[in-house]
Amino acid sequence: MPIRLNLEKVMAERDVSLTELADRVGITLANLSILKTNKAKAVRFSTLEALCRELKCQPGDLLEFVKEK
């Protein structure tokens, strides 16, 4: 899929653990891990909003379009 989530990068920049972010956002550790490893097929706007709020970033900081080969 040409859309990727840069969640791992943003989390590292803000020194936030997966467990801490899952608690703050209100989603399961398993679901957040799926987002972090780019295995998700979709992201709800409410989840994206919560991630941006807790990581203090914009959606464009998390989402990236990568041209497929």
DOKE-577665 format. One record per residue (C-alpha): x, y, z; residue in one letter. Coordinates in steps of 0.02 Angstrom, whole numbers, m for minus. Example, Ala and Ser with C-alpha at 12.3 -4.5 7.8 and 13.67 -1.06 7.14 Angstrom:
c1:c2:c3:type
615:m225:390:a
684:m53:357:s
REM end
This chain:
c1:c2:c3:type
0:0:0:m
72:170:m47:p
10:256:113:i
122:226:263:r
109:276:444:l
266:351:520:n
203:314:694:l
363:229:752:e
469:378:698:k
355:507:782:v
347:403:941:m
537:392:946:a
555:580:920:e
439:610:1068:r
510:468:1174:d
340:386:1197:v
322:198:1223:s
191:90:1138:l
110:49:1304:t
103:231:1360:e
29:290:1195:l
m100:149:1191:a
m159:201:1365:d
m166:386:1319:r
m256:357:1154:v
m375:225:1221:g
m340:85:1098:i
m271:m88:1128:t
m86:m123:1125:l
m115:m249:985:a
m206:m122:875:n
m75:12:905:l
61:m114:862:s
m27:m150:696:i
m25:36:658:l
156:54:710:k
214:m89:598:t
113:m27:447:n
5:m184:442:k
m158:m87:456:a
m273:m79:305:k
m365:74:372:a
m359:204:511:v
m513:285:586:r
m513:474:590:f
m550:466:776:s
m393:362:802:t
m290:479:694:l
m359:627:791:e
m314:546:958:a
m138:503:898:l
m110:682:838:c
m177:753:1001:r
m67:643:1111:e
89:657:1003:l
61:843:973:k
79:826:785:c
m16:848:623:q
m90:705:519:p
43:741:387:g
177:700:516:d
104:525:532:l
48:488:354:l
162:473:203:e
129:430:21:f
263:317:m49:v
263:279:m234:k
252:92:m267:e
383:11:m377:k
REM end
